[in-house]
Amino acid sequence: MPDPSHLRDSTQIELPAETLNGFRDQLEAEFTVTILQDDSTQCRIVGSPVEIKAVSGFLSRHGVALR
């Protein structure tokens, strides 16, 4: 049985909400993802493993460091 934490890591990105300033609309237009804001400081980008990998590459190219 797959490890739940590995599945979660491959289907979502968690980051400070302010990090998406200027990128949110573009992410939602270019990728099939849902952006959830849990509170005023954190947000999650949720999608398929393929989409999350593509979003990760997009964010990296735009200078956003992911952990």
LINDA-V790930 format. One record per backbone hydrogen bond with DSSP energy under -1.0 kcal/mol. CO is the residue of the C=O (numbers start at 0). NH is the residue of the N-H. E is the energy in kcal/mol with one decimal. If there is no record, write none. Layout:
BEGIN
co:CO nh:NH e:E
co:CO nh:NH e:E
END
This chain:
BEGIN
co:2 nh:6 e:-1.9
co:3 nh:7 e:-2.5
co:4 nh:8 e:-2.2
co:5 nh:9 e:-1.6
co:10 nh:46 e:-2.3
co:12 nh:44 e:-2.7
co:14 nh:42 e:-2.4
co:15 nh:18 e:-1.6
co:16 nh:19 e:-1.4
co:17 nh:20 e:-1.4
co:19 nh:22 e:-2.6
co:19 nh:23 e:-2.0
co:22 nh:26 e:-2.8
co:23 nh:27 e:-2.4
co:24 nh:28 e:-1.7
co:25 nh:29 e:-2.4
co:26 nh:30 e:-2.3
co:30 nh:32 e:-1.5
co:33 nh:45 e:-3.1
co:35 nh:43 e:-3.1
co:40 nh:16 e:-2.4
co:41 nh:38 e:-1.2
co:42 nh:14 e:-2.3
co:43 nh:35 e:-3.0
co:44 nh:12 e:-2.1
co:45 nh:33 e:-2.7
co:47 nh:51 e:-2.9
co:48 nh:52 e:-2.0
co:49 nh:53 e:-1.9
co:50 nh:54 e:-2.9
co:51 nh:55 e:-2.6
co:52 nh:56 e:-2.0
co:53 nh:57 e:-2.4
co:54 nh:58 e:-3.0
co:55 nh:59 e:-2.4
co:56 nh:60 e:-2.4
co:57 nh:61 e:-1.1
co:58 nh:63 e:-2.8
co:59 nh:62 e:-1.7
END
